[in-house]
Amino acid sequence: MMPEMDGLQATREIRKNPHLAKLPIIALTARRWPTIAITASRRAPTTYIAKPLDVDKLLSLARVWMPK
């Protein structure tokens, strides 16, 4: 959690900028969000990974979402 806003609010603010609207965002969360909540909103993170962090999974997700 951030002091001024949470990660979903930050993501929504990023998505408001047309230049950043398609920026891949991988959220790191302590909670497991329902997949439906992630995919249902265009202002949600592209995907998420729950704690405890699996570095191999994070790197794999980054490879998937990195622009070529």
mmCIF file of the N, C-alpha and C atoms, coordinates in Angstrom:
data_MODEL
# 
_entry.id   MODEL 
# 
loop_
_atom_site.group_PDB 
_atom_site.id 
_atom_site.type_symbol 
_atom_site.label_atom_id 
_atom_site.label_alt_id 
_atom_site.label_comp_id 
_atom_site.label_asym_id 
_atom_site.label_entity_id 
_atom_site.label_seq_id 
_atom_site.pdbx_PDB_ins_code 
_atom_site.Cartn_x 
_atom_site.Cartn_y 
_atom_site.Cartn_z 
_atom_site.occupancy 
_atom_site.B_iso_or_equiv 
_atom_site.pdbx_formal_charge 
_atom_site.auth_seq_id 
_atom_site.auth_comp_id 
_atom_site.auth_asym_id 
_atom_site.auth_atom_id 
_atom_site.pdbx_PDB_model_num 
ATOM 1   N N  . MET A 1 1  ? 0.845   -1.183  0.000   1.00 0.00 ? 1  MET A N  1 
ATOM 2   C CA . MET A 1 1  ? 0.000   0.000   0.000   1.00 0.00 ? 1  MET A CA 1 
ATOM 3   C C  . MET A 1 1  ? 0.891   1.247   0.000   1.00 0.00 ? 1  MET A C  1 
ATOM 4   N N  . MET A 1 2  ? 0.453   2.204   -0.770  1.00 0.00 ? 2  MET A N  1 
ATOM 5   C CA . MET A 1 2  ? 1.169   3.472   -0.832  1.00 0.00 ? 2  MET A CA 1 
ATOM 6   C C  . MET A 1 2  ? 0.441   4.474   0.061   1.00 0.00 ? 2  MET A C  1 
ATOM 7   N N  . PRO A 1 3  ? 1.160   5.495   0.526   1.00 0.00 ? 3  PRO A N  1 
ATOM 8   C CA . PRO A 1 3  ? 0.529   6.419   1.479   1.00 0.00 ? 3  PRO A CA 1 
ATOM 9   C C  . PRO A 1 3  ? -0.632  7.220   0.903   1.00 0.00 ? 3  PRO A C  1 
ATOM 10  N N  . GLU A 1 4  ? -0.579  7.625   -0.357  1.00 0.00 ? 4  GLU A N  1 
ATOM 11  C CA . GLU A 1 4  ? -1.613  8.492   -0.919  1.00 0.00 ? 4  GLU A CA 1 
ATOM 12  C C  . GLU A 1 4  ? -2.718  7.740   -1.654  1.00 0.00 ? 4  GLU A C  1 
ATOM 13  N N  . MET A 1 5  ? -2.376  6.616   -2.260  1.00 0.00 ? 5  MET A N  1 
ATOM 14  C CA . MET A 1 5  ? -3.367  5.840   -3.014  1.00 0.00 ? 5  MET A CA 1 
ATOM 15  C C  . MET A 1 5  ? -2.897  4.402   -3.094  1.00 0.00 ? 5  MET A C  1 
ATOM 16  N N  . ASP A 1 6  ? -3.819  3.497   -3.364  1.00 0.00 ? 6  ASP A N  1 
ATOM 17  C CA . ASP A 1 6  ? -3.418  2.100   -3.495  1.00 0.00 ? 6  ASP A CA 1 
ATOM 18  C C  . ASP A 1 6  ? -3.019  1.817   -4.944  1.00 0.00 ? 6  ASP A C  1 
ATOM 19  N N  . GLY A 1 7  ? -2.573  0.613   -5.200  1.00 0.00 ? 7  GLY A N  1 
ATOM 20  C CA . GLY A 1 7  ? -2.076  0.249   -6.513  1.00 0.00 ? 7  GLY A CA 1 
ATOM 21  C C  . GLY A 1 7  ? -3.116  0.326   -7.614  1.00 0.00 ? 7  GLY A C  1 
ATOM 22  N N  . LEU A 1 8  ? -4.358  -0.047  -7.298  1.00 0.00 ? 8  LEU A N  1 
ATOM 23  C CA . LEU A 1 8  ? -5.415  0.045   -8.308  1.00 0.00 ? 8  LEU A CA 1 
ATOM 24  C C  . LEU A 1 8  ? -5.709  1.498   -8.668  1.00 0.00 ? 8  LEU A C  1 
ATOM 25  N N  . GLN A 1 9  ? -5.708  2.371   -7.672  1.00 0.00 ? 9  GLN A N  1 
ATOM 26  C CA . GLN A 1 9  ? -5.915  3.794   -7.950  1.00 0.00 ? 9  GLN A CA 1 
ATOM 27  C C  . GLN A 1 9  ? -4.765  4.345   -8.790  1.00 0.00 ? 9  GLN A C  1 
ATOM 28  N N  . ALA A 1 10 ? -3.538  3.956   -8.458  1.00 0.00 ? 10 ALA A N  1 
ATOM 29  C CA . ALA A 1 10 ? -2.380  4.404   -9.233  1.00 0.00 ? 10 ALA A CA 1 
ATOM 30  C C  . ALA A 1 10 ? -2.480  3.910   -10.672 1.00 0.00 ? 10 ALA A C  1 
ATOM 31  N N  . THR A 1 11 ? -2.885  2.664   -10.842 1.00 0.00 ? 11 THR A N  1 
ATOM 32  C CA . THR A 1 11 ? -3.043  2.111   -12.189 1.00 0.00 ? 11 THR A CA 1 
ATOM 33  C C  . THR A 1 11 ? -4.109  2.876   -12.961 1.00 0.00 ? 11 THR A C  1 
ATOM 34  N N  . ARG A 1 12 ? -5.207  3.189   -12.318 1.00 0.00 ? 12 ARG A N  1 
ATOM 35  C CA . ARG A 1 12 ? -6.269  3.952   -12.988 1.00 0.00 ? 12 ARG A CA 1 
ATOM 36  C C  . ARG A 1 12 ? -5.758  5.317   -13.450 1.00 0.00 ? 12 ARG A C  1 
ATOM 37  N N  . GLU A 1 13 ? -4.951  5.967   -12.612 1.00 0.00 ? 13 GLU A N  1 
ATOM 38  C CA . GLU A 1 13 ? -4.391  7.262   -12.978 1.00 0.00 ? 13 GLU A CA 1 
ATOM 39  C C  . GLU A 1 13 ? -3.451  7.131   -14.172 1.00 0.00 ? 13 GLU A C  1 
ATOM 40  N N  . ILE A 1 14 ? -2.632  6.090   -14.186 1.00 0.00 ? 14 ILE A N  1 
ATOM 41  C CA . ILE A 1 14 ? -1.732  5.846   -15.319 1.00 0.00 ? 14 ILE A CA 1 
ATOM 42  C C  . ILE A 1 14 ? -2.545  5.615   -16.582 1.00 0.00 ? 14 ILE A C  1 
ATOM 43  N N  . ARG A 1 15 ? -3.597  4.830   -16.489 1.00 0.00 ? 15 ARG A N  1 
ATOM 44  C CA . ARG A 1 15 ? -4.424  4.496   -17.657 1.00 0.00 ? 15 ARG A CA 1 
ATOM 45  C C  . ARG A 1 15 ? -5.176  5.704   -18.222 1.00 0.00 ? 15 ARG A C  1 
ATOM 46  N N  . LYS A 1 16 ? -5.371  6.750   -17.426 1.00 0.00 ? 16 LYS A N  1 
ATOM 47  C CA . LYS A 1 16 ? -6.051  7.952   -17.904 1.00 0.00 ? 16 LYS A CA 1 
ATOM 48  C C  . LYS A 1 16 ? -5.220  8.689   -18.955 1.00 0.00 ? 16 LYS A C  1 
ATOM 49  N N  . ASN A 1 17 ? -3.908  8.538   -18.901 1.00 0.00 ? 17 ASN A N  1 
ATOM 50  C CA . ASN A 1 17 ? -3.021  9.184   -19.856 1.00 0.00 ? 17 ASN A CA 1 
ATOM 51  C C  . ASN A 1 17 ? -3.054  8.381   -21.158 1.00 0.00 ? 17 ASN A C  1 
ATOM 52  N N  . PRO A 1 18 ? -3.498  8.975   -22.265 1.00 0.00 ? 18 PRO A N  1 
ATOM 53  C CA . PRO A 1 18 ? -3.614  8.226   -23.523 1.00 0.00 ? 18 PRO A CA 1 
ATOM 54  C C  . PRO A 1 18 ? -2.292  7.599   -23.978 1.00 0.00 ? 18 PRO A C  1 
ATOM 55  N N  . HIS A 1 19 ? -1.174  8.232   -23.668 1.00 0.00 ? 19 HIS A N  1 
ATOM 56  C CA . HIS A 1 19 ? 0.130   7.699   -24.076 1.00 0.00 ? 19 HIS A CA 1 
ATOM 57  C C  . HIS A 1 19 ? 0.525   6.464   -23.262 1.00 0.00 ? 19 HIS A C  1 
ATOM 58  N N  . LEU A 1 20 ? -0.064  6.313   -22.093 1.00 0.00 ? 20 LEU A N  1 
ATOM 59  C CA . LEU A 1 20 ? 0.281   5.196   -21.218 1.00 0.00 ? 20 LEU A CA 1 
ATOM 60  C C  . LEU A 1 20 ? -0.842  4.172   -21.093 1.00 0.00 ? 20 LEU A C  1 
ATOM 61  N N  . ALA A 1 21 ? -1.921  4.379   -21.812 1.00 0.00 ? 21 ALA A N  1 
ATOM 62  C CA . ALA A 1 21 ? -3.112  3.533   -21.662 1.00 0.00 ? 21 ALA A CA 1 
ATOM 63  C C  . ALA A 1 21 ? -2.837  2.059   -21.925 1.00 0.00 ? 21 ALA A C  1 
ATOM 64  N N  . LYS A 1 22 ? -1.903  1.757   -22.810 1.00 0.00 ? 22 LYS A N  1 
ATOM 65  C CA . LYS A 1 22 ? -1.611  0.362   -23.131 1.00 0.00 ? 22 LYS A CA 1 
ATOM 66  C C  . LYS A 1 22 ? -0.327  -0.133  -22.466 1.00 0.00 ? 22 LYS A C  1 
ATOM 67  N N  . LEU A 1 23 ? 0.217   0.645   -21.550 1.00 0.00 ? 23 LEU A N  1 
ATOM 68  C CA . LEU A 1 23 ? 1.422   0.244   -20.829 1.00 0.00 ? 23 LEU A CA 1 
ATOM 69  C C  . LEU A 1 23 ? 1.154   -1.015  -20.016 1.00 0.00 ? 23 LEU A C  1 
ATOM 70  N N  . PRO A 1 24 ? 1.947   -2.072  -20.196 1.00 0.00 ? 24 PRO A N  1 
ATOM 71  C CA . PRO A 1 24 ? 1.741   -3.270  -19.371 1.00 0.00 ? 24 PRO A CA 1 
ATOM 72  C C  . PRO A 1 24 ? 2.089   -2.977  -17.908 1.00 0.00 ? 24 PRO A C  1 
ATOM 73  N N  . ILE A 1 25 ? 1.203   -3.347  -17.023 1.00 0.00 ? 25 ILE A N  1 
ATOM 74  C CA . ILE A 1 25 ? 1.432   -3.144  -15.591 1.00 0.00 ? 25 ILE A CA 1 
ATOM 75  C C  . ILE A 1 25 ? 1.262   -4.486  -14.895 1.00 0.00 ? 25 ILE A C  1 
ATOM 76  N N  . ILE A 1 26 ? 2.308   -4.890  -14.196 1.00 0.00 ? 26 ILE A N  1 
ATOM 77  C CA . ILE A 1 26 ? 2.259   -6.123  -13.402 1.00 0.00 ? 26 ILE A CA 1 
ATOM 78  C C  . ILE A 1 26 ? 2.190   -5.699  -11.935 1.00 0.00 ? 26 ILE A C  1 
ATOM 79  N N  . ALA A 1 27 ? 1.086   -5.992  -11.297 1.00 0.00 ? 27 ALA A N  1 
ATOM 80  C CA . ALA A 1 27 ? 0.883   -5.612  -9.904  1.00 0.00 ? 27 ALA A CA 1 
ATOM 81  C C  . ALA A 1 27 ? 1.410   -6.708  -8.985  1.00 0.00 ? 27 ALA A C  1 
ATOM 82  N N  . LEU A 1 28 ? 2.115   -6.304  -7.946  1.00 0.00 ? 28 LEU A N  1 
ATOM 83  C CA . LEU A 1 28 ? 2.568   -7.214  -6.898  1.00 0.00 ? 28 LEU A CA 1 
ATOM 84  C C  . LEU A 1 28 ? 1.647   -6.997  -5.709  1.00 0.00 ? 28 LEU A C  1 
ATOM 85  N N  . THR A 1 29 ? 0.970   -8.034  -5.285  1.00 0.00 ? 29 THR A N  1 
ATOM 86  C CA . THR A 1 29 ? -0.035  -7.868  -4.246  1.00 0.00 ? 29 THR A CA 1 
ATOM 87  C C  . THR A 1 29 ? 0.093   -8.933  -3.168  1.00 0.00 ? 29 THR A C  1 
ATOM 88  N N  . ALA A 1 30 ? -0.313  -8.570  -1.987  1.00 0.00 ? 30 ALA A N  1 
ATOM 89  C CA . ALA A 1 30 ? -0.338  -9.528  -0.880  1.00 0.00 ? 30 ALA A CA 1 
ATOM 90  C C  . ALA A 1 30 ? -1.637  -10.327 -0.909  1.00 0.00 ? 30 ALA A C  1 
ATOM 91  N N  . ARG A 1 31 ? -2.602  -9.822  -1.641  1.00 0.00 ? 31 ARG A N  1 
ATOM 92  C CA . ARG A 1 31 ? -3.903  -10.487 -1.735  1.00 0.00 ? 31 ARG A CA 1 
ATOM 93  C C  . ARG A 1 31 ? -4.063  -11.115 -3.108  1.00 0.00 ? 31 ARG A C  1 
ATOM 94  N N  . ARG A 1 32 ? -4.813  -12.172 -3.154  1.00 0.00 ? 32 ARG A N  1 
ATOM 95  C CA . ARG A 1 32 ? -5.132  -12.791 -4.446  1.00 0.00 ? 32 ARG A CA 1 
ATOM 96  C C  . ARG A 1 32 ? -6.422  -12.159 -4.956  1.00 0.00 ? 32 ARG A C  1 
ATOM 97  N N  . TRP A 1 33 ? -6.298  -11.393 -6.023  1.00 0.00 ? 33 TRP A N  1 
ATOM 98  C CA . TRP A 1 33 ? -7.474  -10.769 -6.618  1.00 0.00 ? 33 TRP A CA 1 
ATOM 99  C C  . TRP A 1 33 ? -8.173  -11.765 -7.509  1.00 0.00 ? 33 TRP A C  1 
ATOM 100 N N  . PRO A 1 34 ? -9.464  -11.722 -7.541  1.00 0.00 ? 34 PRO A N  1 
ATOM 101 C CA . PRO A 1 34 ? -10.174 -12.590 -8.484  1.00 0.00 ? 34 PRO A CA 1 
ATOM 102 C C  . PRO A 1 34 ? -9.786  -12.229 -9.918  1.00 0.00 ? 34 PRO A C  1 
ATOM 103 N N  . THR A 1 35 ? -9.539  -13.213 -10.738 1.00 0.00 ? 35 THR A N  1 
ATOM 104 C CA . THR A 1 35 ? -9.149  -12.982 -12.128 1.00 0.00 ? 35 THR A CA 1 
ATOM 105 C C  . THR A 1 35 ? -10.183 -12.139 -12.855 1.00 0.00 ? 35 THR A C  1 
ATOM 106 N N  . ILE A 1 36 ? -11.436 -12.340 -12.527 1.00 0.00 ? 36 ILE A N  1 
ATOM 107 C CA . ILE A 1 36 ? -12.505 -11.572 -13.173 1.00 0.00 ? 36 ILE A CA 1 
ATOM 108 C C  . ILE A 1 36 ? -12.306 -10.076 -12.938 1.00 0.00 ? 36 ILE A C  1 
ATOM 109 N N  . ALA A 1 37 ? -11.909 -9.689  -11.738 1.00 0.00 ? 37 ALA A N  1 
ATOM 110 C CA . ALA A 1 37 ? -11.701 -8.277  -11.430 1.00 0.00 ? 37 ALA A CA 1 
ATOM 111 C C  . ALA A 1 37 ? -10.550 -7.703  -12.258 1.00 0.00 ? 37 ALA A C  1 
ATOM 112 N N  . ILE A 1 38 ? -9.538  -8.519  -12.515 1.00 0.00 ? 38 ILE A N  1 
ATOM 113 C CA . ILE A 1 38 ? -8.396  -8.058  -13.299 1.00 0.00 ? 38 ILE A CA 1 
ATOM 114 C C  . ILE A 1 38 ? -8.796  -7.866  -14.758 1.00 0.00 ? 38 ILE A C  1 
ATOM 115 N N  . THR A 1 39 ? -9.508  -8.815  -15.316 1.00 0.00 ? 39 THR A N  1 
ATOM 116 C CA . THR A 1 39 ? -9.827  -8.766  -16.743 1.00 0.00 ? 39 THR A CA 1 
ATOM 117 C C  . THR A 1 39 ? -11.056 -7.922  -17.052 1.00 0.00 ? 39 THR A C  1 
ATOM 118 N N  . ALA A 1 40 ? -11.881 -7.645  -16.066 1.00 0.00 ? 40 ALA A N  1 
ATOM 119 C CA . ALA A 1 40 ? -13.128 -6.932  -16.321 1.00 0.00 ? 40 ALA A CA 1 
ATOM 120 C C  . ALA A 1 40 ? -12.926 -5.437  -16.506 1.00 0.00 ? 40 ALA A C  1 
ATOM 121 N N  . SER A 1 41 ? -11.868 -4.899  -15.972 1.00 0.00 ? 41 SER A N  1 
ATOM 122 C CA . SER A 1 41 ? -11.660 -3.461  -16.017 1.00 0.00 ? 41 SER A CA 1 
ATOM 123 C C  . SER A 1 41 ? -10.490 -3.098  -16.922 1.00 0.00 ? 41 SER A C  1 
ATOM 124 N N  . ARG A 1 42 ? -10.707 -2.178  -17.843 1.00 0.00 ? 42 ARG A N  1 
ATOM 125 C CA . ARG A 1 42 ? -9.615  -1.710  -18.703 1.00 0.00 ? 42 ARG A CA 1 
ATOM 126 C C  . ARG A 1 42 ? -8.644  -0.855  -17.915 1.00 0.00 ? 42 ARG A C  1 
ATOM 127 N N  . ARG A 1 43 ? -9.039  -0.411  -16.744 1.00 0.00 ? 43 ARG A N  1 
ATOM 128 C CA . ARG A 1 43 ? -8.166  0.429   -15.926 1.00 0.00 ? 43 ARG A CA 1 
ATOM 129 C C  . ARG A 1 43 ? -7.400  -0.377  -14.874 1.00 0.00 ? 43 ARG A C  1 
ATOM 130 N N  . ALA A 1 44 ? -7.568  -1.682  -14.902 1.00 0.00 ? 44 ALA A N  1 
ATOM 131 C CA . ALA A 1 44 ? -6.885  -2.559  -13.953 1.00 0.00 ? 44 ALA A CA 1 
ATOM 132 C C  . ALA A 1 44 ? -5.491  -2.895  -14.470 1.00 0.00 ? 44 ALA A C  1 
ATOM 133 N N  . PRO A 1 45 ? -4.639  -3.435  -13.599 1.00 0.00 ? 45 PRO A N  1 
ATOM 134 C CA . PRO A 1 45 ? -3.323  -3.883  -14.070 1.00 0.00 ? 45 PRO A CA 1 
ATOM 135 C C  . PRO A 1 45 ? -3.474  -4.926  -15.170 1.00 0.00 ? 45 PRO A C  1 
ATOM 136 N N  . THR A 1 46 ? -2.460  -5.040  -15.997 1.00 0.00 ? 46 THR A N  1 
ATOM 137 C CA . THR A 1 46 ? -2.468  -6.026  -17.066 1.00 0.00 ? 46 THR A CA 1 
ATOM 138 C C  . THR A 1 46 ? -2.553  -7.427  -16.476 1.00 0.00 ? 46 THR A C  1 
ATOM 139 N N  . THR A 1 47 ? -1.800  -7.656  -15.423 1.00 0.00 ? 47 THR A N  1 
ATOM 140 C CA . THR A 1 47 ? -1.819  -8.924  -14.704 1.00 0.00 ? 47 THR A CA 1 
ATOM 141 C C  . THR A 1 47 ? -1.292  -8.670  -13.302 1.00 0.00 ? 47 THR A C  1 
ATOM 142 N N  . TYR A 1 48 ? -1.256  -9.689  -12.497 1.00 0.00 ? 48 TYR A N  1 
ATOM 143 C CA . TYR A 1 48 ? -0.735  -9.520  -11.149 1.00 0.00 ? 48 TYR A CA 1 
ATOM 144 C C  . TYR A 1 48 ? 0.010   -10.772 -10.726 1.00 0.00 ? 48 TYR A C  1 
ATOM 145 N N  . ILE A 1 49 ? 0.817   -10.609 -9.704  1.00 0.00 ? 49 ILE A N  1 
ATOM 146 C CA . ILE A 1 49 ? 1.512   -11.731 -9.077  1.00 0.00 ? 49 ILE A CA 1 
ATOM 147 C C  . ILE A 1 49 ? 1.372   -11.530 -7.564  1.00 0.00 ? 49 ILE A C  1 
ATOM 148 N N  . ALA A 1 50 ? 1.018   -12.586 -6.875  1.00 0.00 ? 50 ALA A N  1 
ATOM 149 C CA . ALA A 1 50 ? 0.786   -12.498 -5.430  1.00 0.00 ? 50 ALA A CA 1 
ATOM 150 C C  . ALA A 1 50 ? 2.058   -12.830 -4.660  1.00 0.00 ? 50 ALA A C  1 
ATOM 151 N N  . LYS A 1 51 ? 2.162   -12.261 -3.478  1.00 0.00 ? 51 LYS A N  1 
ATOM 152 C CA . LYS A 1 51 ? 3.267   -12.592 -2.585  1.00 0.00 ? 51 LYS A CA 1 
ATOM 153 C C  . LYS A 1 51 ? 3.021   -13.968 -1.986  1.00 0.00 ? 51 LYS A C  1 
ATOM 154 N N  . PRO A 1 52 ? 4.005   -14.719 -1.603  1.00 0.00 ? 52 PRO A N  1 
ATOM 155 C CA . PRO A 1 52 ? 5.429   -14.411 -1.696  1.00 0.00 ? 52 PRO A CA 1 
ATOM 156 C C  . PRO A 1 52 ? 5.877   -14.419 -3.150  1.00 0.00 ? 52 PRO A C  1 
ATOM 157 N N  . LEU A 1 53 ? 6.765   -13.510 -3.463  1.00 0.00 ? 53 LEU A N  1 
ATOM 158 C CA . LEU A 1 53 ? 7.213   -13.304 -4.826  1.00 0.00 ? 53 LEU A CA 1 
ATOM 159 C C  . LEU A 1 53 ? 7.992   -14.500 -5.354  1.00 0.00 ? 53 LEU A C  1 
ATOM 160 N N  . ASP A 1 54 ? 7.579   -14.974 -6.505  1.00 0.00 ? 54 ASP A N  1 
ATOM 161 C CA . ASP A 1 54 ? 8.308   -16.011 -7.234  1.00 0.00 ? 54 ASP A CA 1 
ATOM 162 C C  . ASP A 1 54 ? 9.042   -15.283 -8.359  1.00 0.00 ? 54 ASP A C  1 
ATOM 163 N N  . VAL A 1 55 ? 10.345  -15.093 -8.196  1.00 0.00 ? 55 VAL A N  1 
ATOM 164 C CA . VAL A 1 55 ? 11.127  -14.300 -9.135  1.00 0.00 ? 55 VAL A CA 1 
ATOM 165 C C  . VAL A 1 55 ? 11.055  -14.872 -10.550 1.00 0.00 ? 55 VAL A C  1 
ATOM 166 N N  . ASP A 1 56 ? 11.109  -16.184 -10.674 1.00 0.00 ? 56 ASP A N  1 
ATOM 167 C CA . ASP A 1 56 ? 11.023  -16.792 -12.002 1.00 0.00 ? 56 ASP A CA 1 
ATOM 168 C C  . ASP A 1 56 ? 9.693   -16.472 -12.675 1.00 0.00 ? 56 ASP A C  1 
ATOM 169 N N  . LYS A 1 57 ? 8.617   -16.507 -11.910 1.00 0.00 ? 57 LYS A N  1 
ATOM 170 C CA . LYS A 1 57 ? 7.304   -16.182 -12.472 1.00 0.00 ? 57 LYS A CA 1 
ATOM 171 C C  . LYS A 1 57 ? 7.241   -14.711 -12.867 1.00 0.00 ? 57 LYS A C  1 
ATOM 172 N N  . LEU A 1 58 ? 7.788   -13.832 -12.019 1.00 0.00 ? 58 LEU A N  1 
ATOM 173 C CA . LEU A 1 58 ? 7.806   -12.402 -12.329 1.00 0.00 ? 58 LEU A CA 1 
ATOM 174 C C  . LEU A 1 58 ? 8.590   -12.142 -13.612 1.00 0.00 ? 58 LEU A C  1 
ATOM 175 N N  . LEU A 1 59 ? 9.749   -12.748 -13.747 1.00 0.00 ? 59 LEU A N  1 
ATOM 176 C CA . LEU A 1 59 ? 10.549  -12.568 -14.955 1.00 0.00 ? 59 LEU A CA 1 
ATOM 177 C C  . LEU A 1 59 ? 9.820   -13.116 -16.187 1.00 0.00 ? 59 LEU A C  1 
ATOM 178 N N  . SER A 1 60 ? 9.136   -14.222 -16.011 1.00 0.00 ? 60 SER A N  1 
ATOM 179 C CA . SER A 1 60 ? 8.364   -14.791 -17.111 1.00 0.00 ? 60 SER A CA 1 
ATOM 180 C C  . SER A 1 60 ? 7.248   -13.841 -17.543 1.00 0.00 ? 60 SER A C  1 
ATOM 181 N N  . LEU A 1 61 ? 6.545   -13.274 -16.573 1.00 0.00 ? 61 LEU A N  1 
ATOM 182 C CA . LEU A 1 61 ? 5.490   -12.305 -16.895 1.00 0.00 ? 61 LEU A CA 1 
ATOM 183 C C  . LEU A 1 61 ? 6.073   -11.073 -17.589 1.00 0.00 ? 61 LEU A C  1 
ATOM 184 N N  . ALA A 1 62 ? 7.217   -10.607 -17.120 1.00 0.00 ? 62 ALA A N  1 
ATOM 185 C CA . ALA A 1 62 ? 7.851   -9.441  -17.732 1.00 0.00 ? 62 ALA A CA 1 
ATOM 186 C C  . ALA A 1 62 ? 8.218   -9.737  -19.186 1.00 0.00 ? 62 ALA A C  1 
ATOM 187 N N  . ARG A 1 63 ? 8.723   -10.932 -19.449 1.00 0.00 ? 63 ARG A N  1 
ATOM 188 C CA . ARG A 1 63 ? 9.072   -11.311 -20.818 1.00 0.00 ? 63 ARG A CA 1 
ATOM 189 C C  . ARG A 1 63 ? 7.830   -11.336 -21.713 1.00 0.00 ? 63 ARG A C  1 
ATOM 190 N N  . VAL A 1 64 ? 6.721   -11.822 -21.170 1.00 0.00 ? 64 VAL A N  1 
ATOM 191 C CA . VAL A 1 64 ? 5.483   -11.886 -21.942 1.00 0.00 ? 64 VAL A CA 1 
ATOM 192 C C  . VAL A 1 64 ? 4.995   -10.489 -22.317 1.00 0.00 ? 64 VAL A C  1 
ATOM 193 N N  . TRP A 1 65 ? 5.079   -9.555  -21.374 1.00 0.00 ? 65 TRP A N  1 
ATOM 194 C CA . TRP A 1 65 ? 4.488   -8.244  -21.584 1.00 0.00 ? 65 TRP A CA 1 
ATOM 195 C C  . TRP A 1 65 ? 5.446   -7.201  -22.122 1.00 0.00 ? 65 TRP A C  1 
ATOM 196 N N  . MET A 1 66 ? 6.743   -7.495  -22.176 1.00 0.00 ? 66 MET A N  1 
ATOM 197 C CA . MET A 1 66 ? 7.703   -6.510  -22.702 1.00 0.00 ? 66 MET A CA 1 
ATOM 198 C C  . MET A 1 66 ? 7.486   -6.330  -24.196 1.00 0.00 ? 66 MET A C  1 
ATOM 199 N N  . PRO A 1 67 ? 7.522   -5.070  -24.646 1.00 0.00 ? 67 PRO A N  1 
ATOM 200 C CA . PRO A 1 67 ? 7.402   -4.869  -26.090 1.00 0.00 ? 67 PRO A CA 1 
ATOM 201 C C  . PRO A 1 67 ? 8.615   -5.452  -26.808 1.00 0.00 ? 67 PRO A C  1 
ATOM 202 N N  . LYS A 1 68 ? 8.379   -5.950  -27.984 1.00 0.00 ? 68 LYS A N  1 
ATOM 203 C CA . LYS A 1 68 ? 9.473   -6.565  -28.743 1.00 0.00 ? 68 LYS A CA 1 
ATOM 204 C C  . LYS A 1 68 ? 10.269  -5.517  -29.459 1.00 0.00 ? 68 LYS A C  1 
# 
